[in-house]
Amino acid sequence: MTWDAVAELPRDTPLVLPLGSGYNLDLLADQLSNPPRIGLLPPFPFGWRGSGLEVPDPIFTQYIVNLMDSLRDDGFTRVYCLAPQGLDPQSSFIVQNSASILRQPHPSLYEAQTFLPPDSERGKVILIPIGHTEQHGYHLPLSVDTIIINSIAQGTSAKVPTRSWAMPVMPYGVSTHRSSFAATLNAGGRAFEDFWIAVIDVLVARGFDRFYLMSGHGGNTSFLVNIVKYAGERHRRIFCATAFLHTSGRIGAEALDKYRTSKIGGMGHAGELETSYMLHLRPDLCQMERVVDETDFVATPDYYMDWIEGGSLVANPPWDDDTKTGAYGAGSHATAEKGRLWLEAAINEKADHVEQIHEQHERREQRRDAGYGLWGKFK
C-alpha cells in the first residue's frame, strides 16, 4: 500500500504486527471477529524468546511497543502484535501488553528456522540488512527500503558466498519525521541502538567477529554509526562497520553519475534511484501513473537533499516544509534498466566492502597478536 491509501483507512481497521511468519490467517480473522479488512504488517524476524536469536526482554519490548505506538499516533485504535503461543507468558512483553497481543500456536515452519548464522559461517562477514516501513510518495509502497536492501544483501552473499553470510532483513528502522505522513513507523533511536547492540552481543558470544550493518533507509544512518562505535568499544577484537546507505560509495557514486538523468535533488527519496530499483525488482508494486516529481527542497550551499547528501550542515526540519506528496526527487526519470545497473553497482560495492572488512580485521589481528603498542602491555 501507499501512505495515502493507509491514511484513508477507517481508524478501527485492525493492524497486526506478526512476530515471524507462517501463522493461520483464517484463525487470525476469527480472533479479530472477522472484520471487513485486516492490515498485516511485515513480519518482525527475530529477537523474542524462541526465535533463534533472542535479545533481552526489555530491549525487544521497547522496539515493538514503539512501532505499535507509531500506528496509534496515526489514530488507529486496534493495533496488535501476533505472537507465537510458545512465547513465555511471564515475559515482560506479554505481561505489559496483554491487551494488544494475539496468540497462536507456534507455526511448525517457523520452529525449524534459526536466524543465528550456523557455526560453520564463523570467519565470514555477517551481513545485517536493515530496511524500513515508511511512506514513499504516491507511486511506491511502504516496503521500498526493505525490498532494496534485502536484494542487495542477498546479491552480495551470492557474489561472495565464501566471504559473507546474510541475515534476514529487518523491515523496521527509525523515522524521526514519522508524524508527517501516515504509515511511517518509528522504532525510536535509542530502542534501535539498544536492539542492534544486543544482536551483536549475541553473535559475538557465538564466535562471530566481522559484521556489516547495511541500511536501505537514511533515517537509520546516524544511529548505525553510534551502534558501530558502541560495538567496537564493547568488543575490542571484532570489526563492525556500516556505510551511508547503498550505491553511495566510490563504486555506487560513479554508477549514479553515469546513468542518472535528473539533476541534483532528483534522488532524495522516492525519486529516480529508488523508483528505478523498484521498477527492476517489483514493478507490480509501482504505480507510475501516480508519480509526482518534487524537487523544491529549501536548499542552500551546505544543506540540500539528494541520494548522496551534500554540505556540512546536518539538520532535521519537518518534511512538510519540502514535500506535499512524500517524495523528494524525480521519480518520472526512473527506468527498470537503470534499476538493474544500479543494483549491480550496489552489489559490487558491498562485495568490495566485505573484502575491506576482512582485510581490516585480519591486519589488525596480526598487530594485536604481535603485541603492537599497548596490545603488548595488556596481552
ABEGO torsion letter per residue (X at the ends): XBAAAAAABBAABBBBBBBEBGBBAAAAAAAAGGBABBBBBBBBABGBBGAGBBBBAAAAAAAAAAAAAAAAAAGBABBBBBBBAABBAABAAAAAAAAABBBBBBBAAAAABBABBBAAABGBBBBBBBBBBBBBEAABBAAAAAAAAAAAAAAAAAABAAABBBBBBBABBBBAAAAABBGBBBAEAAAAAAAAAAAAAAAAAAGBABBBBBBABAAAAAAAAAAAAAAAAABAABBBBBBBEBGABAAAAAAAAAABABBBGAAABGBAAAAAAAAAABAAABBAAABBBBABBBBBAABBBBABBBEABBBBBBAAAABAAGBBEBAAABBAAAAAAAAAAAAAAAAAAAAAAAAAAAAAAAAAAAGBEAAAAAX
